[in-house]
Amino acid sequence: MPVSRTTARRGLTLVAALPLLAVALTSCGYGSEADKSDNAAPAAKGKALSTDTVKIGYFPNLTHATALVGIQEGLFQKELGGTKVAPSTFNAGPSEIEALNAKSIDIGFIGPSPAINGYTQTGGKSLRIIGGSASGGVKLVVDPAKIKTLDDVKGKKIATPQLGNTQDVAFLNWISEKGWKVDAQSGKGDVSVVRTDNKITPDAYKSGSIDGAWVPEPTASKLVAEGAKVLLDESDLWPDKKFVITNIIVSQAFLSEHPDVVEAVLRGSVKTNEWINANEDKAKASANEALKTLTGKPLPPEILDPAWQSIQITNDPLAATLQAEADHAVKAGLLKKPDLNGIYDLGPLNKVLKAAGQPEVADAGLGAK
């Protein structure tokens, strides 16, 4: 059930027999190892808010375009005035959650699985989801010589980023709805689910060791550039073609102690999203320039353009789809029911949206009381 370039009650507790999921539940699945790095941000100007610095974490991925563009263009810094933005990047959700818990970052852009995991593993005490950032950007891409229809996926080797990550859960759920059987742990069954780091998935495809992959952007477009074909866009499986891929989270302690800073960051996010949606070409170029700074090289047009087109930037955290993604993980046997009540606090965002004349967003009954 998946949102637009503008927009559960019970949560997830890891099954005791699955300790590796504490590591596997990454956000968008871009890399399995943490890779934190500090990056230059525009200078702070004016009077500081209730703290001199706000530490923001995010991934060097297009699905984190709000952070990439907002920091690159100084849109967050403009709202924060004299409070300095201190950005850090990560390549895996667990390391970002660890940084949040260790107070190395205050606010983070992150995918649904690590947000759920971080919340439930601390008994609901570590974080809150305070806004949305992106939807979509996930595709099933295949070798057209081996797979011509969705039914042809049966019996083939399909890669996902990691056991239990957001895309892995989505693919396992899709397999189940096709009526096929796969052991979630081993990946063996009517389809061979091959957990493969996105960094090496294109090479695995070229070597023929996989027949396709259920992966996020830009990995999907990288495979297409190698001759693969898009067989299914995950957004087609969701109501209104919307599903959460990136959220904004905050440490509960930071939210309590510095609500003015949190509100300023959310103003920056809302204004960044508005600018991205109104200036697609400029925003795409800005995001790619940020990627060049962070990773050492920009994405070529044949990968950047289709990848960017499939991602929808949104303020809405799409709370109902977070619950559905949690339910899919439970159904797959990777998680057991936890309690997601209180994972959202959308009050600050709705205050910002109301002031900007934009529609407020809902928490699907999972808001903090």
N, C-alpha and C positions, 0 to 999 in steps of 0.2 A: 504494500500500500504506500508509495513515495511522494519539488516545489518550484517557484518561479524565480527568475533571475532577480526579482525584487523580494519574495517571502521565503493508563496503565497502572495501571494502578499498583500492581505488584512488581517489584523489581527483580533483580537478578542476584542470586548468591551463587558463587562458584561451587560446582560439585566438588566434594572433597577429593574425589579421585582424579581431579583434573587440575593439579597445582600449576601446570604450565600455562593455564589460561590467564593467570595473573599477569603473565608477560605477553601472551598471545593476543589479548584483547586490545589491539591497536586501533588508531582512529581510521585513517583512510588507507592504511596498509602500505604506506610508502617507506619501506625499510624496516627491518626488525630490530635494529640497534639504535640506541639513542645517540644523537650527535648534536650536542648543544654548542652554540656559538653566539657570541655577542656581536651585534651589528650597530653601525652608526645610525643615529636618528637625528632629525633636525633639532637645533638648539631650543631649549626652553626659554620662553620670554614672558616677563610680567611676574605677577604675584603667584606664589605657589598655593595650592589648595591645602588640604589637611595633612599631606605628606609631600616631601620633596621629590620623590621618585615613585613611579609605578612600573613594575616589572611585568612585561607582557611576553608570553610564550606562544609560538605558532610553528607550523611546518613550512618548509620551502616547497609548497605544492600549490597548484592552481586552485584546488578546493579550499585553500586558505587565502583566497584573493583579497578578502576584506582586510586582513592583516597586512598582506604584502603591499597593497596599494595604499592603505591608510597610513602606514608608516613611511613608505617611499615618498608619498606626496605631502607628508606633514599634517595630514588631516586630524589625526589623533592629538598630535602635539598642539595644534591650534586650539583645540577645545580644553586642553589641560593647562594652558598658560605657562606659569612658572614651575609646574610639576613636570619633571623630566620623564620621558618615555625611555625605559631601558629594555630593549627587545632581546629575546633569546630564541633560537630555533632548535627544533627537535626533529628526529626522524622516526620516533615511535611514541605511541600514546602512553605506555607505562612510564617512560622516563619523564614525560611532561607531568604526569600525575605525581610522581615522586618529587619533582621539583616544586610543585604546588604545595604538597604536604610539608616539604622542608623549608617553605617560605622563600625559595630561590626565585619563584615567580609569584605574582599576585593574581593575575588574570591570564587565561589561556584560550586559544582557539583549538578545538579538539573534536574528534569524531564521537559518535554515540556510544560505541562499546566501551572505550576507556572511561568516558564520563560515567556510565552506569557502574562500571567496575570500581572506579575510584570512590563513588558515593556509597555503594553497598559494602565495600571492604572496610569502611570506617564507621559502619552503622549509621550512615547518613550525616556524619559530622564534618566531612572534609570540604565539600564544595557545594555550590549551587550552579545550575544552568541559568544564565541571566539573559540569553539572547540567541538568535539564530545567525547563521552566516552564509551557508550554502546548501543546496540540494542538488541531487543528480550526479552526473559525471561518472557513472559506473556502467560497464558494458560487458556482454559476453561476446568475445571475438574469437574466431575459429579459422582453421586452415580450410579454405573453400574446396580444396581437392579431396578432403576427407569428410567434411561435414557440410551438407547442403541445406538440411532442414533441422529444426529443433529436435525432432525425433532421432536424428542421426547422432546426437550427443551421447546417447546410450552406448556403452562399451568403449568410449574414448577417454583419453587422458586430458583432464582440464585443470589448469592451475588456478589456485587462489593465493592471496598473499601470505596468510598464516592460519593455523588452526584456531578457530574461534574468533577471528577478526570479523569486522563488519561485512566484508564481501564473502568470506567463507560461510558465514551464517546465512546470508541471502541465497547463495548458491545451493546450500544444503536444503533450504526451505523450498527452493524451486524444484529440485530433484524430487523431494517428497511429494510435492503437488503434481508431479508428472506420474506418480505412482511407482517410482523406482526406489530401490533400497540401497543405501550406502551406510557403512559403519562410520559414524562421525569421527571417531578417534583415529582410525587407520586410514580413512579415506577410500577404503576398498569396497567394491560392490558393483552395481549396475553401471556406475560411472566411476572412474578412478580420479579422485580428487587429490591433486598433487600440490602440496603446500610449497610455494616457491616465492622467495623474496622478489619484490617487483624490480629490483635492480638487475636481476639476472633472468627474469622471465623472457625478455626479447631474445636472449641468447639460447634459452631452452627451446623457444619456438623455432628459431632458425635451425637448431640441431635436430629437430624432429622428436625431441624427448617429450613434448607435450603437443596436443592437437588443438589447443585453444586455451583461453583463460577468461575468468570472471574477475575483472580488475577495474580499478579506478583510473581516472585520467591523471597524468598524460600517458600512463602505461598502455592503455587501450589504443591510443592513437599511434604510439610507437610500434605496436604490433601491426596495425593497419599499414604503416609505412613499410613494414617488412613483408607485406602481401596478404595479411590476414583480412578477414571480412567481419563486419559487425553483424552478428546474428540476432542479438537482442539488446535493447537499451533497458536497463533495470527500471527506469522511470515509467516505462509502459506497463509495469506490473502494479503501480500504485495509483490510488485515487487522485485525480487531477494531475497525475504524473509528478507528484511531489513526495520526497522523502528526505529526511535529514541526513546530511553527510558531514557537516561541520557545525558545531555549537560554540558559544562563548561561555566559559565557566569562570568562577571566581572563588577564591578561598573564603569560607564563611567568616573567618576572623577578619579578613580585609574588608569584606562587605559591611561588617558591623562597625569597624573602626573608621572606615573612610568611604562612606556612602557618596560624598561629593565627588570623589575621584572616580568611583565606579560609574556614576551618572555621566561624568565628562567623557569617559572612555566609550560609553554607549552612545552618547551624542556623536562622537567621532565615528563610531561604527555605522550609525544610521546615515550620517552625511557622506561617508565613504561609499556605502551601498548605493545611495542616491546618485553620486557622481559616476560610479561604475556603470550603472544602468542607463545613465544619460549620455555617457561618453565611451561607448564600447571599444572603439579602436584605441583611444588614448589610454583607457584603463588596461586593456590587454597589453599594450606596449609597456606600461608602467609595471605591471605584474612581471612581465618577462625581464625587464631591467632589474627588478628586485631579485629574481631567480638567478640572473647572471652574477649579481653581487654575492649572493648566498652560496651558490653552487659552483661558480667558476665559468659557467657557460649558459647562454640563453637557449630556449627551445626553438628549433627551426620552424618556419611557417607551416610546413606540411603536418607538423605535430601540434603546434600551438593553436592554430585556427580551429580545427575540429574539436580539440580538447576544450577550448574556451567556450565554444558554442554549446556544448552539452551540459555545462555547469550553470545553475541558476543561483544568483546572489539574492539573499533574502534576510529580512530582519526576523522573520517568524521561525522559532525553533522547531515548529512542526511536532509538537509534543505527542500527538496521537501516533505518529509514525515511530517515535522513540519507543513507545509502549509496544507497538507491533513488532519492532526489531527485537525487543527483549523477549517477546512471546515466541518468536521464531527460534531464538537460541535455546529456550526452554524445550520447545518441540523437538529440536534436533538432539536433545540430550546433553548439550554442552553446559547448560546452566539449570539451576532449580530456582523456583520462584523466590524472589526477595521482596523487599518493600521499597518501591520508588516514590512513595508519598513524601513530598517535601523536596524533591530534587530540583524543582524550579522555583525561582523567585523572579517573576517578570514585572513586578511593581516598578522598579526603576526604568526598565525599557518602555513600559506603557506610558509612564510619565513623559519620557522623551518623545515618544511617538505622538502623544496627544498634543504636546507643545509644537510639534512640527506639522500638525494637521494631518497625520497619517493614521490609518486604522490600528487599533490595539490588537494584541495577539493573545492567544489562550494557552493555558497550561494543561489542558485535558484532565483536570482534576488532580494533578500531581504537584500543586503549588504548596509552598511553605505556609503553614498556618500561623 
